[in-house]
Amino acid sequence: MKKSSYSPAELNDGFVVAITIEAREGQADAVGAILGGLVAPTLAEPGVKLFIPYRSPTNPLLFFLYELYLNEDGWRAHQETEHFKAAIKDLVPLAARRERIPFVPYTAV
């Protein structure tokens, strides 16, 4: 199934990770480039449904990522990929703050 063809019910079924990243002053464009570079390889992973980075229009230092995996194992597998490890190695020194919060659905759509 193509990533873009999930029904609302299928999009509500999975393991979500919401990530907020605040770039250090002067590092926002570099953070954005790293996040943008993660999109294609992450979406190619078998356990990934969605991976969408956003940037705040009111505070360009702030980024939000919405990640939807088939299950928690998909998230764990993502963290073991070479593209994730390389991105985190480059990203962490550029970030003033990084918060990851997992979520699971609690109601049906």
C-alpha positions as CSV (number, residue, x, y, z in Angstrom):
1,M,0.0,0.0,0.0
2,K,1.3,3.5,-0.9
3,K,2.0,5.7,2.1
4,S,-0.4,8.4,0.7
5,S,-3.3,6.0,0.4
6,Y,-4.1,5.2,4.0
7,S,-7.7,5.7,5.1
8,P,-8.5,7.8,8.2
9,A,-9.0,4.6,10.2
10,E,-5.6,3.3,9.1
11,L,-4.0,6.6,9.9
12,N,-5.5,6.4,13.4
13,D,-4.1,2.9,13.9
14,G,-0.4,2.8,14.8
15,F,2.3,4.3,17.0
16,V,2.8,8.1,16.8
17,V,5.8,10.0,17.9
18,A,5.5,13.8,18.2
19,I,8.8,15.5,18.3
20,T,9.6,19.2,19.0
21,I,13.0,20.5,18.2
22,E,14.2,24.0,19.0
23,A,17.3,24.9,17.0
24,R,20.1,26.9,18.5
25,E,20.3,30.5,17.3
26,G,21.8,30.5,13.8
27,Q,21.3,26.8,13.3
28,A,17.6,26.6,12.1
29,D,18.4,26.2,8.4
30,A,20.9,23.4,9.1
31,V,18.3,21.7,11.3
32,G,15.7,22.1,8.6
33,A,18.1,20.6,6.0
34,I,18.7,17.6,8.2
35,L,15.0,17.0,8.8
36,G,14.2,17.4,5.1
37,G,16.9,14.9,4.2
38,L,15.2,12.3,6.5
39,V,11.8,12.3,4.7
40,A,12.5,10.1,1.7
41,P,14.6,7.4,3.4
42,T,12.3,7.3,6.4
43,L,9.1,6.9,4.3
44,A,10.9,4.0,2.5
45,E,11.1,2.0,5.7
46,P,8.5,-0.8,5.9
47,G,7.3,0.2,9.4
48,V,6.6,3.8,8.6
49,K,3.2,5.2,7.5
50,L,4.0,9.0,7.8
51,F,6.9,11.2,8.5
52,I,6.1,14.9,8.2
53,P,8.4,17.7,9.5
54,Y,6.9,21.2,10.0
55,R,8.6,24.5,10.8
56,S,6.9,27.3,12.8
57,P,6.0,30.4,10.7
58,T,6.1,32.5,13.9
59,N,9.3,31.2,15.4
60,P,11.7,29.8,12.7
61,L,13.8,28.1,15.4
62,L,11.0,25.6,16.2
63,F,10.3,22.4,14.3
64,F,7.6,19.8,14.8
65,L,7.7,16.2,13.5
66,Y,4.7,14.0,13.2
67,E,5.8,10.4,12.8
68,L,3.4,7.5,12.4
69,Y,4.6,3.9,12.5
70,L,2.7,0.6,12.1
71,N,3.6,-0.2,15.7
72,E,6.2,0.5,18.3
73,D,8.6,-2.0,16.7
74,G,8.5,0.2,13.5
75,W,9.7,3.1,15.6
76,R,12.5,1.0,17.2
77,A,13.6,-0.2,13.8
78,H,13.7,3.4,12.5
79,Q,16.0,4.4,15.3
80,E,18.4,1.6,14.1
81,T,18.7,2.8,10.5
82,E,21.9,4.4,9.3
83,H,20.1,7.5,8.0
84,F,18.5,8.1,11.5
85,K,21.8,7.6,13.3
86,A,23.7,9.9,11.0
87,A,21.0,12.6,11.3
88,I,20.9,12.5,15.1
89,K,24.7,12.7,15.3
90,D,24.5,15.9,13.2
91,L,21.2,17.2,14.7
92,V,21.8,17.0,18.5
93,P,24.6,19.6,18.6
94,L,22.4,22.1,16.6
95,A,19.4,21.7,18.9
96,A,18.8,23.7,22.1
97,R,15.9,21.4,22.9
98,R,14.5,18.1,21.6
99,E,11.5,16.4,23.0
100,R,10.0,13.1,21.8
101,I,6.6,12.0,23.1
102,P,5.0,8.7,21.9
103,F,1.2,8.3,21.5
104,V,-1.2,5.5,20.7
105,P,-4.8,5.8,19.7
106,Y,-7.4,5.5,22.3
107,T,-10.6,5.9,20.3
108,A,-11.7,4.5,17.0
109,V,-12.3,6.7,13.9
